Amino acid sequence: MTLGVVSAGLHFPQNNHNDRRMQQPWNTRTARVEKTPEGIVITRILAEVRQNLNNAVENISVSAEACGGQQAPIVVNIRDAMPLYAQTRHYYTGKQLTDFFTSLAILGPASAFGK
């Protein structure tokens, strides 16, 4: 099971378990992606940026590359994100989540309804 998207020109450093710092972040147009020393991928969706399907494909691809070739847990921070178009939301809930990630945590805005 593969995503079928190539992250052209992006370089992702190998995980060094002796280095306990957060790996240098990767940025997309709509997100910032980091990997903790424990192997957790953290994807923070940027504020005030409307995402489309291409952005979703790029964010999943970069987050998957941050896993370093192995499935990993992912935390997605959407607290400051704008609401998603239906097609973009559908892509984010698709099969690629189970292809690349072992578990998912979503940090949403503190409200009765969220976004």
Secondary structure by P-SEA (a helix, b strand, c coil): cccccccccbbbbccccccccccbbbbcccbbbbbcccbbbbbbbbccccccaaaaaaaaaaaaaaaccbbbbbbbbccccccccaaaaaaaacccccccccbbbbbcccccccc
